[in-house]
Amino acid sequence: MSTTKTRAFLRRSPADDREEARPEESVNVRPFSASRIVELAFWGTIFWGVFRLTAHFLNFTPYGVGAFARPFLGVTNEDTWSAIFLGAILLFFESLLAIFVYSLLFRRTRFWWSGLLYGLMLLVVAGFFFRIGNWDQATLSTELFWYLSYGLFVGMTVTLEQSDEA
């Protein structure tokens, strides 16, 4: 140990020791701004929308980005350009909602894997609407990967943004 480190240690006051002895219960969580939520939703929509389009194009899943527009356009118009555009817009709003809900539910956690749990919850919700019981193994594995990675993206970025000391 160098002499400067030793001198700095000896010059410490008892107040420094008390601050170090505090439990980690008071985690410093920064407020999450609406502009950051919109930015994360935008990049999540771009990245995971392209991934979903690619998976649908390669026939890994029957659900492309147009599947998000099903409530408005129906199943038959799912592969049209208007359905893809409307589906991307709806994916953006769903991403906004997902990031906002995650920031409310897991505000104080600092575990990166909580995003995986959140992605699994999103898969269960999506499986309810898209009848998960009728999926084959390829569709199930692709959707599982998509939702887990999406939940991990949301979880890791929100956790990093809320606990960043910089």
C-alpha positions as CSV (number, residue, x, y, z in Angstrom):
1,M,0.0,0.0,0.0
2,S,1.4,3.4,-0.9
3,T,2.0,6.1,1.6
4,T,-0.7,8.4,0.1
5,K,-3.3,5.8,0.5
6,T,-2.3,5.1,4.0
7,R,-2.3,8.8,4.9
8,A,-5.8,9.2,3.3
9,F,-7.0,6.3,5.4
10,L,-5.7,7.7,8.6
11,R,-7.2,11.2,7.9
12,R,-10.7,9.7,7.6
13,S,-13.2,11.0,10.1
14,P,-15.7,8.9,12.1
15,A,-18.5,10.4,10.0
16,D,-17.0,8.7,6.9
17,D,-17.2,5.3,8.7
18,R,-20.9,6.0,9.6
19,E,-21.7,6.8,6.0
20,E,-20.1,3.5,4.8
21,A,-21.9,1.5,7.5
22,R,-25.4,2.6,6.1
23,P,-27.3,-0.3,4.6
24,E,-28.0,-0.3,0.9
25,E,-31.7,0.1,1.5
26,S,-31.7,3.7,0.3
27,V,-30.8,3.0,-3.3
28,N,-30.4,6.2,-5.2
29,V,-32.9,6.0,-8.0
30,R,-33.0,8.8,-10.5
31,P,-36.4,9.8,-11.9
32,F,-37.0,8.4,-15.4
33,S,-37.9,11.2,-17.8
34,A,-40.6,10.9,-20.5
35,S,-38.1,11.8,-23.2
36,R,-35.9,8.8,-22.2
37,I,-39.0,6.5,-22.3
38,V,-39.9,7.7,-25.8
39,E,-36.3,7.3,-26.9
40,L,-36.1,3.7,-25.6
41,A,-39.4,2.9,-27.2
42,F,-38.2,4.3,-30.5
43,W,-35.0,2.2,-30.6
44,G,-36.8,-0.9,-29.2
45,T,-39.3,-0.6,-32.0
46,I,-36.7,-0.2,-34.7
47,F,-34.4,-3.0,-33.5
48,W,-37.1,-5.6,-32.5
49,G,-39.3,-4.6,-35.4
50,V,-36.6,-5.4,-37.8
51,F,-35.8,-8.6,-36.0
52,R,-39.5,-9.6,-36.1
53,L,-39.7,-8.8,-39.8
54,T,-36.6,-10.9,-40.5
55,A,-38.0,-13.8,-38.4
56,H,-41.3,-13.6,-40.3
57,F,-39.6,-13.4,-43.7
58,L,-37.5,-16.5,-42.9
59,N,-40.7,-18.3,-41.7
60,F,-39.6,-18.7,-38.1
61,T,-42.8,-17.2,-37.0
62,P,-46.2,-16.5,-38.6
63,Y,-46.4,-13.2,-36.8
64,G,-44.7,-10.3,-38.4
65,V,-44.9,-6.7,-37.4
66,G,-48.3,-6.5,-39.1
67,A,-49.6,-8.9,-36.4
68,F,-49.7,-5.9,-34.0
69,A,-52.3,-4.3,-36.4
70,R,-54.7,-7.3,-36.3
71,P,-57.3,-5.6,-34.1
72,F,-57.7,-2.9,-36.8
73,L,-57.0,-4.6,-40.1
74,G,-57.8,-8.3,-39.4
75,V,-55.8,-11.4,-40.1
76,T,-56.1,-11.4,-43.9
77,N,-54.4,-8.0,-44.4
78,E,-51.5,-8.7,-42.0
79,D,-48.8,-8.8,-44.7
80,T,-49.6,-5.6,-46.5
81,W,-47.4,-2.5,-46.3
82,S,-50.2,-0.6,-44.5
83,A,-50.4,-3.4,-41.9
84,I,-46.6,-3.3,-41.4
85,F,-46.6,0.5,-41.0
86,L,-49.6,0.4,-38.6
87,G,-48.1,-2.5,-36.7
88,A,-44.8,-0.6,-36.3
89,I,-46.7,2.4,-34.9
90,L,-48.6,0.1,-32.5
91,L,-45.4,-1.7,-31.5
92,F,-44.0,1.8,-30.6
93,F,-47.0,2.5,-28.4
94,E,-46.8,-0.9,-26.8
95,S,-43.1,-0.3,-26.2
96,L,-44.0,2.9,-24.5
97,L,-46.4,1.2,-22.3
98,A,-44.1,-1.7,-21.6
99,I,-41.2,0.5,-20.6
100,F,-43.4,2.7,-18.4
101,V,-44.9,-0.4,-16.6
102,Y,-41.4,-1.9,-16.1
103,S,-40.2,1.4,-14.6
104,L,-43.1,1.3,-12.2
105,L,-42.9,-2.4,-11.3
106,F,-39.1,-2.8,-11.0
107,R,-38.1,0.7,-10.1
108,R,-35.9,-0.3,-7.2
109,T,-34.3,-3.5,-8.4
110,R,-30.8,-3.6,-9.8
111,F,-31.0,-7.1,-11.2
112,W,-30.5,-7.5,-14.9
113,W,-32.4,-10.7,-15.0
114,S,-35.6,-9.0,-13.9
115,G,-36.0,-8.0,-17.6
116,L,-36.1,-11.7,-18.5
117,L,-38.9,-12.2,-16.0
118,Y,-40.7,-9.2,-17.5
119,G,-40.2,-10.6,-21.1
120,L,-41.7,-13.9,-19.9
121,M,-44.7,-12.0,-18.5
122,L,-45.1,-10.2,-21.9
123,L,-44.9,-13.6,-23.7
124,V,-47.8,-14.9,-21.5
125,V,-49.9,-11.8,-22.3
126,A,-49.1,-12.1,-26.0
127,G,-49.7,-15.8,-25.9
128,F,-53.2,-15.2,-24.5
129,F,-54.1,-13.0,-27.5
130,F,-52.4,-15.1,-30.1
131,R,-53.5,-18.5,-28.7
132,I,-50.2,-19.9,-27.5
133,G,-51.7,-23.4,-27.3
134,N,-51.9,-23.6,-31.1
135,W,-48.3,-22.7,-31.7
136,D,-45.8,-25.2,-33.0
137,Q,-42.3,-25.7,-31.5
138,A,-40.6,-23.3,-34.0
139,T,-43.1,-20.5,-33.4
140,L,-42.9,-21.0,-29.6
141,S,-39.1,-20.9,-29.5
142,T,-38.9,-17.8,-31.8
143,E,-41.6,-15.9,-29.8
144,L,-39.9,-17.0,-26.5
145,F,-36.6,-15.7,-27.8
146,W,-38.1,-12.4,-29.1
147,Y,-40.0,-11.6,-25.9
148,L,-37.1,-12.6,-23.6
149,S,-34.6,-10.5,-25.5
150,Y,-37.1,-7.6,-25.7
151,G,-37.7,-7.8,-21.9
152,L,-34.0,-8.0,-21.3
153,F,-33.5,-4.9,-23.5
154,V,-36.2,-3.0,-21.5
155,G,-34.9,-4.3,-18.1
156,M,-31.2,-3.6,-18.7
157,T,-31.7,-0.1,-20.2
158,V,-34.2,1.0,-17.6
159,T,-32.2,-0.3,-14.7
160,L,-29.0,1.3,-16.1
161,E,-30.7,4.6,-16.7
162,Q,-32.3,4.7,-13.2
163,S,-29.3,3.7,-11.3
164,D,-26.6,5.5,-13.3
165,E,-24.6,7.8,-11.1
166,A,-23.0,9.8,-13.9
